[in-house]
Amino acid sequence: MCARVVKNKLRTLLRNRMKQLKVPLEDPYRRLVVEYLNVVLGHSEQSEQYWERKIKPALQSIFIDALSDIEAKASYNLKSLISTFESDVMDGRLFVRRRTAALLHCARCALVASVIG
């Protein structure tokens, strides 16, 4: 679910940038993807705030009852789930990144998928 929210927000950012720039070059869009993923998956105060102010509310409005009562509390750090999730195959941040890339499988998002895949 987190990956779907990330994907939707990334697509919105890309659409807005395309309307703004109106250029067919890849570099500005590639840079946008990298900067966005650094915010989403990074270890910064900006990342923590983004999860608290953008991702968590989006999860709660799009996926009703997706969060447990504990996770839905304002004091709960939802990003900690991906930071502490780890399996023998990959950690949580890599999982979200790969899942987002898989969700961006359409042709017009090939550039984005190549950057994050």
C-alpha positions in Angstrom: 0.0 0.0 0.0 2.9 2.4 0.8 4.3 1.7 -2.7 1.0 2.6 -4.3 0.9 5.9 -2.5 4.5 6.6 -3.5 3.7 5.7 -7.1 0.7 7.9 -7.3 2.5 10.9 -5.7 5.4 10.4 -8.1 3.2 10.2 -11.1 1.5 13.5 -10.0 4.9 15.1 -9.6 6.0 13.9 -13.0 2.8 15.1 -14.7 3.2 18.6 -13.1 6.9 18.8 -14.1 6.0 17.8 -17.7 3.3 20.5 -17.9 5.8 23.0 -16.5 8.9 22.2 -18.6 7.3 20.9 -21.9 10.6 19.4 -23.0 11.3 15.8 -24.1 14.6 15.5 -22.2 15.0 12.7 -19.6 17.4 14.5 -17.2 14.9 16.8 -15.4 12.5 13.9 -14.9 15.2 11.5 -13.8 16.5 14.1 -11.3 12.9 14.5 -10.0 12.6 10.8 -9.4 15.9 10.5 -7.6 15.2 13.5 -5.4 11.7 12.2 -4.6 12.9 8.8 -3.7 15.6 10.3 -1.5 12.9 12.1 0.4 10.7 8.9 0.7 13.4 6.4 1.5 16.1 8.6 3.1 17.3 9.1 6.6 16.4 12.7 7.2 14.0 14.8 9.1 12.4 15.8 5.8 11.8 12.1 5.1 10.2 11.6 8.5 7.9 14.6 8.0 7.0 13.5 4.5 5.8 10.1 5.9 3.9 11.8 8.7 2.3 14.6 6.6 1.8 13.0 3.2 2.1 9.2 3.1 0.2 8.3 6.3 -2.8 10.6 5.6 -2.9 9.3 2.0 -2.9 5.7 3.2 -5.7 6.5 5.7 -7.9 8.1 3.0 -7.3 5.7 0.2 -7.0 2.4 2.1 -9.7 2.7 4.8 -8.8 0.6 7.8 -5.5 -0.4 6.4 -3.6 0.8 9.4 -4.1 -0.7 12.8 -5.3 1.4 15.7 -1.7 1.7 16.9 -0.4 2.6 13.4 -3.1 5.2 12.9 -2.1 7.2 16.0 -0.5 10.5 15.3 2.4 9.6 17.5 3.2 6.4 15.6 6.1 6.6 13.2 4.9 4.7 10.1 8.2 5.0 8.3 9.7 2.9 11.0 7.9 -0.1 9.5 10.0 0.0 6.4 13.1 1.0 8.3 12.9 -2.0 10.6 11.3 -4.5 8.1 13.9 -7.0 7.0 13.8 -10.4 5.5 16.6 -12.7 4.4 16.1 -11.3 0.9 15.9 -7.5 1.3 15.2 -4.6 3.7 12.0 -2.6 3.8 13.3 0.4 1.8 14.5 -1.8 -1.0 11.1 -3.6 -1.0 9.2 -0.3 -1.3 11.5 0.8 -4.1 11.1 -2.4 -6.0 7.4 -2.6 -5.5 7.0 1.0 -6.7 9.1 0.2 -9.8 6.8 -2.8 -10.4 3.7 -0.7 -10.2 5.3 1.7 -12.7 5.4 -0.9 -15.4 3.5 1.1 -18.1 5.4 2.3 -21.1 5.2 6.0 -20.3 6.8 5.3 -17.0 9.7 3.2 -18.4 12.1 6.0 -17.6 11.0 6.1 -14.0 11.0 2.3 -13.6 14.6 2.2 -15.0 15.8 4.8 -12.5 14.3 3.0 -9.5 14.2 -0.6 -10.7 
